[in-house]
């Protein structure tokens, strides 16, 4: 006997389930300087890096750094592992970052 899906395609799309699930990952960055000018320069560079990769960020910043989530700019798309790794490499090379942590990809509805 074949098991039927609980939701049809239209409902899976509306509920972001199955093939329509969207993933994101957490990011925590601590800067080595708490000067406002360093934070502004970092955020400008960070946003440029995200836009190059087709990603977007939501979260907050304080004088020590940022905390938030990164996801794809496209609807029904998720960041790839290669995009996550490229951002990790960029953070590792950025001069004023003291420490950073990128979380694993998780379902946006479970975050």
Rosetta constraint file for C-alpha pairs under 8 A:
AtomPair CA 7 CA 11 HARMONIC 5.76 0.50
AtomPair CA 7 CA 12 HARMONIC 5.98 0.50
AtomPair CA 8 CA 12 HARMONIC 6.21 0.50
AtomPair CA 9 CA 13 HARMONIC 6.17 0.50
AtomPair CA 10 CA 14 HARMONIC 6.31 0.50
AtomPair CA 11 CA 15 HARMONIC 5.97 0.50
AtomPair CA 12 CA 16 HARMONIC 5.71 0.50
AtomPair CA 12 CA 17 HARMONIC 4.75 0.50
AtomPair CA 12 CA 18 HARMONIC 6.49 0.50
AtomPair CA 12 CA 19 HARMONIC 7.91 0.50
AtomPair CA 12 CA 20 HARMONIC 6.75 0.50
AtomPair CA 13 CA 17 HARMONIC 6.36 0.50
AtomPair CA 13 CA 19 HARMONIC 7.99 0.50
AtomPair CA 13 CA 20 HARMONIC 5.49 0.50
AtomPair CA 16 CA 20 HARMONIC 4.77 0.50
AtomPair CA 16 CA 21 HARMONIC 4.55 0.50
AtomPair CA 16 CA 22 HARMONIC 6.68 0.50
AtomPair CA 16 CA 76 HARMONIC 7.67 0.50
AtomPair CA 17 CA 21 HARMONIC 4.67 0.50
AtomPair CA 20 CA 76 HARMONIC 5.62 0.50
AtomPair CA 20 CA 77 HARMONIC 7.87 0.50
AtomPair CA 21 CA 76 HARMONIC 6.83 0.50
AtomPair CA 21 CA 107 HARMONIC 6.69 0.50
AtomPair CA 21 CA 108 HARMONIC 7.79 0.50
AtomPair CA 22 CA 76 HARMONIC 5.81 0.50
AtomPair CA 22 CA 77 HARMONIC 5.93 0.50
AtomPair CA 22 CA 78 HARMONIC 5.29 0.50
AtomPair CA 22 CA 107 HARMONIC 5.78 0.50
AtomPair CA 22 CA 108 HARMONIC 5.77 0.50
AtomPair CA 22 CA 109 HARMONIC 7.96 0.50
AtomPair CA 23 CA 71 HARMONIC 6.91 0.50
AtomPair CA 23 CA 77 HARMONIC 7.68 0.50
AtomPair CA 23 CA 78 HARMONIC 4.93 0.50
AtomPair CA 23 CA 79 HARMONIC 6.84 0.50
AtomPair CA 23 CA 105 HARMONIC 5.82 0.50
AtomPair CA 23 CA 106 HARMONIC 5.10 0.50
AtomPair CA 23 CA 107 HARMONIC 4.34 0.50
AtomPair CA 23 CA 108 HARMONIC 5.15 0.50
AtomPair CA 24 CA 69 HARMONIC 6.56 0.50
AtomPair CA 24 CA 70 HARMONIC 5.61 0.50
AtomPair CA 24 CA 71 HARMONIC 4.70 0.50
AtomPair CA 24 CA 72 HARMONIC 7.63 0.50
AtomPair CA 24 CA 78 HARMONIC 6.45 0.50
AtomPair CA 24 CA 79 HARMONIC 6.50 0.50
AtomPair CA 24 CA 105 HARMONIC 5.31 0.50
AtomPair CA 24 CA 106 HARMONIC 5.59 0.50
AtomPair CA 24 CA 107 HARMONIC 6.49 0.50
AtomPair CA 24 CA 108 HARMONIC 5.91 0.50
AtomPair CA 25 CA 69 HARMONIC 5.53 0.50
AtomPair CA 25 CA 70 HARMONIC 5.46 0.50
AtomPair CA 25 CA 71 HARMONIC 6.89 0.50
AtomPair CA 25 CA 102 HARMONIC 6.81 0.50
AtomPair CA 25 CA 103 HARMONIC 5.28 0.50
AtomPair CA 25 CA 104 HARMONIC 5.62 0.50
AtomPair CA 25 CA 105 HARMONIC 4.78 0.50
AtomPair CA 25 CA 106 HARMONIC 6.19 0.50
AtomPair CA 26 CA 67 HARMONIC 7.58 0.50
AtomPair CA 26 CA 68 HARMONIC 5.73 0.50
AtomPair CA 26 CA 69 HARMONIC 4.37 0.50
AtomPair CA 26 CA 70 HARMONIC 6.31 0.50
AtomPair CA 26 CA 101 HARMONIC 7.97 0.50
AtomPair CA 26 CA 102 HARMONIC 5.67 0.50
AtomPair CA 26 CA 103 HARMONIC 4.83 0.50
AtomPair CA 26 CA 104 HARMONIC 7.33 0.50
AtomPair CA 27 CA 66 HARMONIC 7.75 0.50
AtomPair CA 27 CA 67 HARMONIC 5.71 0.50
AtomPair CA 27 CA 68 HARMONIC 5.49 0.50
AtomPair CA 27 CA 69 HARMONIC 5.78 0.50
AtomPair CA 27 CA 70 HARMONIC 7.07 0.50
AtomPair CA 27 CA 100 HARMONIC 7.37 0.50
AtomPair CA 27 CA 101 HARMONIC 5.75 0.50
AtomPair CA 27 CA 102 HARMONIC 4.59 0.50
AtomPair CA 27 CA 103 HARMONIC 6.29 0.50
AtomPair CA 28 CA 65 HARMONIC 7.65 0.50
AtomPair CA 28 CA 66 HARMONIC 5.86 0.50
AtomPair CA 28 CA 67 HARMONIC 4.50 0.50
AtomPair CA 28 CA 68 HARMONIC 6.72 0.50
AtomPair CA 28 CA 100 HARMONIC 5.49 0.50
AtomPair CA 28 CA 101 HARMONIC 5.19 0.50
AtomPair CA 28 CA 102 HARMONIC 6.59 0.50
AtomPair CA 29 CA 65 HARMONIC 5.31 0.50
AtomPair CA 29 CA 66 HARMONIC 5.26 0.50
AtomPair CA 29 CA 67 HARMONIC 6.47 0.50
AtomPair CA 29 CA 97 HARMONIC 6.90 0.50
AtomPair CA 29 CA 98 HARMONIC 7.79 0.50
AtomPair CA 29 CA 99 HARMONIC 6.02 0.50
AtomPair CA 29 CA 100 HARMONIC 4.31 0.50
AtomPair CA 29 CA 101 HARMONIC 6.56 0.50
AtomPair CA 30 CA 64 HARMONIC 5.55 0.50
AtomPair CA 30 CA 65 HARMONIC 4.57 0.50
AtomPair CA 30 CA 66 HARMONIC 6.83 0.50
AtomPair CA 30 CA 97 HARMONIC 6.02 0.50
AtomPair CA 30 CA 98 HARMONIC 5.60 0.50
AtomPair CA 30 CA 99 HARMONIC 5.23 0.50
AtomPair CA 30 CA 100 HARMONIC 6.09 0.50
AtomPair CA 31 CA 39 HARMONIC 7.73 0.50
AtomPair CA 31 CA 64 HARMONIC 5.43 0.50
AtomPair CA 31 CA 65 HARMONIC 5.23 0.50
AtomPair CA 31 CA 96 HARMONIC 5.64 0.50
AtomPair CA 31 CA 97 HARMONIC 4.41 0.50
AtomPair CA 31 CA 98 HARMONIC 5.01 0.50
AtomPair CA 31 CA 99 HARMONIC 6.95 0.50
AtomPair CA 32 CA 64 HARMONIC 7.54 0.50
AtomPair CA 32 CA 96 HARMONIC 5.47 0.50
AtomPair CA 32 CA 97 HARMONIC 5.72 0.50
AtomPair CA 32 CA 98 HARMONIC 4.74 0.50
AtomPair CA 33 CA 38 HARMONIC 6.79 0.50
AtomPair CA 33 CA 64 HARMONIC 7.05 0.50
AtomPair CA 33 CA 96 HARMONIC 6.86 0.50
AtomPair CA 34 CA 38 HARMONIC 7.14 0.50
AtomPair CA 34 CA 39 HARMONIC 7.11 0.50
AtomPair CA 34 CA 63 HARMONIC 4.93 0.50
AtomPair CA 34 CA 64 HARMONIC 5.25 0.50
AtomPair CA 34 CA 65 HARMONIC 7.94 0.50
AtomPair CA 35 CA 39 HARMONIC 6.49 0.50
AtomPair CA 35 CA 63 HARMONIC 6.84 0.50
AtomPair CA 36 CA 40 HARMONIC 6.13 0.50
AtomPair CA 36 CA 63 HARMONIC 6.52 0.50
AtomPair CA 37 CA 41 HARMONIC 6.14 0.50
AtomPair CA 38 CA 42 HARMONIC 6.08 0.50
AtomPair CA 38 CA 96 HARMONIC 7.65 0.50
AtomPair CA 39 CA 43 HARMONIC 6.11 0.50
AtomPair CA 39 CA 63 HARMONIC 6.71 0.50
AtomPair CA 39 CA 64 HARMONIC 7.87 0.50
AtomPair CA 39 CA 65 HARMONIC 6.89 0.50
AtomPair CA 40 CA 44 HARMONIC 6.20 0.50
AtomPair CA 41 CA 45 HARMONIC 6.21 0.50
AtomPair CA 42 CA 46 HARMONIC 5.87 0.50
AtomPair CA 42 CA 96 HARMONIC 7.87 0.50
AtomPair CA 43 CA 47 HARMONIC 6.01 0.50
AtomPair CA 44 CA 48 HARMONIC 6.29 0.50
AtomPair CA 45 CA 49 HARMONIC 6.22 0.50
AtomPair CA 46 CA 50 HARMONIC 6.25 0.50
AtomPair CA 47 CA 51 HARMONIC 6.13 0.50
AtomPair CA 47 CA 56 HARMONIC 7.77 0.50
AtomPair CA 47 CA 57 HARMONIC 7.96 0.50
AtomPair CA 48 CA 52 HARMONIC 6.25 0.50
AtomPair CA 49 CA 53 HARMONIC 6.62 0.50
AtomPair CA 49 CA 87 HARMONIC 7.63 0.50
AtomPair CA 50 CA 54 HARMONIC 6.21 0.50
AtomPair CA 50 CA 55 HARMONIC 4.89 0.50
AtomPair CA 50 CA 56 HARMONIC 6.02 0.50
AtomPair CA 50 CA 57 HARMONIC 7.75 0.50
AtomPair CA 50 CA 87 HARMONIC 7.78 0.50
AtomPair CA 51 CA 55 HARMONIC 5.67 0.50
AtomPair CA 51 CA 56 HARMONIC 6.87 0.50
AtomPair CA 53 CA 83 HARMONIC 6.61 0.50
AtomPair CA 54 CA 72 HARMONIC 6.15 0.50
AtomPair CA 54 CA 73 HARMONIC 5.66 0.50
AtomPair CA 54 CA 74 HARMONIC 7.72 0.50
AtomPair CA 55 CA 70 HARMONIC 6.68 0.50
AtomPair CA 55 CA 71 HARMONIC 5.58 0.50
AtomPair CA 55 CA 72 HARMONIC 4.39 0.50
AtomPair CA 55 CA 73 HARMONIC 5.09 0.50
AtomPair CA 55 CA 79 HARMONIC 7.10 0.50
AtomPair CA 56 CA 70 HARMONIC 5.67 0.50
AtomPair CA 56 CA 71 HARMONIC 5.48 0.50
AtomPair CA 56 CA 72 HARMONIC 5.91 0.50
AtomPair CA 56 CA 73 HARMONIC 5.61 0.50
AtomPair CA 57 CA 68 HARMONIC 6.95 0.50
AtomPair CA 57 CA 69 HARMONIC 5.68 0.50
AtomPair CA 57 CA 70 HARMONIC 4.55 0.50
AtomPair CA 57 CA 71 HARMONIC 6.47 0.50
AtomPair CA 58 CA 68 HARMONIC 5.59 0.50
AtomPair CA 58 CA 69 HARMONIC 5.50 0.50
AtomPair CA 58 CA 70 HARMONIC 6.67 0.50
AtomPair CA 59 CA 66 HARMONIC 7.36 0.50
AtomPair CA 59 CA 67 HARMONIC 5.74 0.50
AtomPair CA 59 CA 68 HARMONIC 3.82 0.50
AtomPair CA 59 CA 69 HARMONIC 6.19 0.50
AtomPair CA 60 CA 66 HARMONIC 5.79 0.50
AtomPair CA 60 CA 67 HARMONIC 5.71 0.50
AtomPair CA 60 CA 68 HARMONIC 6.25 0.50
AtomPair CA 61 CA 65 HARMONIC 5.66 0.50
AtomPair CA 61 CA 66 HARMONIC 4.20 0.50
AtomPair CA 61 CA 67 HARMONIC 6.40 0.50
AtomPair CA 62 CA 66 HARMONIC 6.32 0.50
AtomPair CA 70 CA 79 HARMONIC 7.90 0.50
AtomPair CA 71 CA 78 HARMONIC 6.23 0.50
AtomPair CA 71 CA 79 HARMONIC 5.78 0.50
AtomPair CA 72 CA 77 HARMONIC 5.99 0.50
AtomPair CA 72 CA 78 HARMONIC 5.25 0.50
AtomPair CA 72 CA 79 HARMONIC 5.30 0.50
AtomPair CA 73 CA 77 HARMONIC 7.83 0.50
AtomPair CA 74 CA 78 HARMONIC 7.92 0.50
AtomPair CA 79 CA 83 HARMONIC 6.18 0.50
AtomPair CA 79 CA 84 HARMONIC 6.83 0.50
AtomPair CA 79 CA 105 HARMONIC 7.92 0.50
AtomPair CA 80 CA 84 HARMONIC 6.34 0.50
AtomPair CA 81 CA 85 HARMONIC 6.10 0.50
AtomPair CA 82 CA 86 HARMONIC 6.04 0.50
AtomPair CA 83 CA 87 HARMONIC 6.24 0.50
AtomPair CA 84 CA 88 HARMONIC 6.23 0.50
AtomPair CA 84 CA 102 HARMONIC 7.89 0.50
AtomPair CA 85 CA 89 HARMONIC 6.12 0.50
AtomPair CA 86 CA 90 HARMONIC 6.17 0.50
AtomPair CA 87 CA 91 HARMONIC 6.16 0.50
AtomPair CA 88 CA 92 HARMONIC 6.20 0.50
AtomPair CA 88 CA 102 HARMONIC 7.05 0.50
AtomPair CA 89 CA 93 HARMONIC 6.34 0.50
AtomPair CA 90 CA 94 HARMONIC 6.18 0.50
AtomPair CA 91 CA 97 HARMONIC 6.95 0.50
AtomPair CA 91 CA 100 HARMONIC 7.07 0.50
AtomPair CA 92 CA 97 HARMONIC 7.55 0.50
AtomPair CA 92 CA 100 HARMONIC 7.91 0.50
AtomPair CA 106 CA 110 HARMONIC 7.02 0.50
AtomPair CA 106 CA 111 HARMONIC 6.61 0.50
AtomPair CA 107 CA 111 HARMONIC 6.37 0.50
